[in-house]
Amino acid sequence: MIVENRQILVIDDERGMREGIKRILELQGHHVDTADNGTLGIELGSFKEYDLYFIDLKMPDIEGTQVLREIKLCYPEAICIIVTAFASIETAVTTTRLGAYQYISKPFTPEELNILVNRALERRWYILEARRLKEEQQSRLLEVANEKSRMRTIINALDDGILVVNQNGEIVLFNPGFLKLLDIKNELKIGETIYPFLPAELSNQIQEILFNRGVFKAIKQELVVKPPAEMVIMANTTPILNNNNELVGLVSVLRDITELKQVDVLKSQFVNMAAHELKSPLSAVQGYLEMIADHTLGDAPEIYDGYVNRSLERTKSLVALINDLLNISRLDANKVRRDIVSLNLSDIIFDELINLKDKFFNKNLYIELSIDNMLFVEADEQEVRRVFKNLISNAIKYNRDDGQIFIRTKILAHYFLIEIRDTGIGLSPEEKDRLFEEFFRAKNKYTRRIPGTGLGLSIVKKILDTYAGKIEIESTFEQGSVFFVSWPKPVKSATPVNTLNS
């Protein structure tokens, strides 16, 4: 398999990014042409077929999606990689449907670029080899299935599912990816009818092509194999014609798009959560302010002090929610600015306990501490405070009145271990498995009146992942929970990796 000395086109209006990619790929032995705008990119990319295209999503003259569309019209099998610092769900879905192979987000390291290029060029090799072998095939597709050719090896190596049937709907060829994506456990035999093994939508797709002999067109359709979005595939079914333009069969290519659909589900969950969490406090604040503005309870200002304080509390919760959403967004996009300093975890834990003392007193909680005073780490102070404020707040919020909280630390070989234990409502096994998912909140009789967004522990885990730390939980429903935070001890800084930045 040869993936060297390939022709690559880089279309990007940023000179630094364009020349940076060119320099890295030329060191790998590839020939790289560049275009500094979308118009020139379309001209070069349409003039000849490159092995690989890098297309910037945002350019001043033409959007990257239009450049992608024009290149795919000329070369449907072109492997196009979208380069952007402004990725979104909509653009990901749009470019994938247009045929983009993969995304790479700015900034990225040379190592990340080379890994992606090698994987893409391997796929290109498969495409070129399959194209060559297709020209060598005999007209009868059933004979191809019995031929021990390299096409079988190539097709079996693909992650995409491949199915070939003849004009009678009989199986000619399939690969393991096809069985996996459709979760087919039955043994398939070459020559038998395929329809009983297929989802209804794919079966209808195949029959539409085979029975409409006068009109030959490809059909692309999303298929939900495991609802609601546990397994979703994109099926692209294309007729196969012989030299006399007669239909001899068809090929169906199945691609797993589950991740993209799950992003859509998360987006919907986010909209629903945000609408619910924002609507209630905003409605309450609106009601309080209308009552104050209308002097419903009289003209004495002191009568309304309580309603003003309630409005302030509600607005504080709204600000906290928005800050959580912004933190999640920044962490996911790796756009967080960190001031790394030497910190003592024990000092921060004690500070957060003092800040939350009123909440301890309100629930009459007993606190037992066993904390080492030499837990020095290298980290951003605000992120460290956010971790322990969230965990201690949860130990209070989900505890019972007159309950207990135990905070202990231990110095291990490579980690500082911080244990935060409570005697609260605990979690079921199913809830524990999903605890660190974004927007997930346990739902039971104890949590109905406890406010929250389901983002706090997701933020904690993302922060710990950033510092190569980890968080684990043990919990029993109605008996309490214990969180174990493993924070790495400081080591000598390694040489920083060069990155390409926009």
Disulfide bonds with the S-S distance in Angstrom:
none
